[in-house]
Amino acid sequence: MMANKKVVPEAKQALSQMKYEIASELGLSNYQTTDKGNLTARQNGYVGGYMTKRLVEMAERQMSGK
């Protein structure tokens, strides 16, 4: 079994902030204090999906030099 180890532990705060900003944009107010078990899989999935989309966009911009 592979451990869920952060490659860049210093990025944890930035990723958390991104998660809460995206949740807010999606209309999930108080996401930080919400019991995620009370949200649907779709709601939680949207947050993770949009995080992934933004991270890929950021990497593509960085790789292209823009």
N, C-alpha and C positions, 0 to 999 in steps of 0.2 A: 504494500500500500504506500502511495506517495504522500508525503507530508505536505500540508498547505503552508509552505514557507514563503514569506515575502522576499522577493529578490532585492527590492529597494525599500527597506523598512521606513525610511524617512518620508516616503510618499504617502504613508497611511493617512495623515491629516488632510492632504490635498484630495485624496480619493474620497474620503468621508465627506468633505465639503462639496465635492462634485456630486456625490450621491444625493445629498440633501437639496442642492440647487435643482437638480433634475427632477426630483420628486415634487418639489414646489411647482416647477413649470408644468408638471403633469397633473397638478391639482391635488396632490396628496399632502395637504397641510399637516404640520406637526409630525412628519414622517420620522423625525429623530426620536420622538417619545412614543410613537405608536407601536403597539405590539404587532409585529410583522405577521404573527400567526392569525391575526384577525383580518388581514388583507387577503385578497384572492391571489392565486398564483399568477394571474394575468397582470394584476397591479404590481406585484413584486418583480415580475419578469420584465415589465416595461422599464422599470428603473434600471435594472441590470443591462438590458438591451441597449437603452440609450447611452448608458455609460460606455459600453463597448464601442458603440458607433462613434461617439466623440473621441475616445482614445485612439481609434483607428484613424479618424480624420486628422487628429493632432500629429500622429506618427507619419502619415502621408505628407502633410505639409512640411514637417521637419526633414523628411527624406528628400523632398523635391527642392528644398532650399527656400521655400516661401515663408 
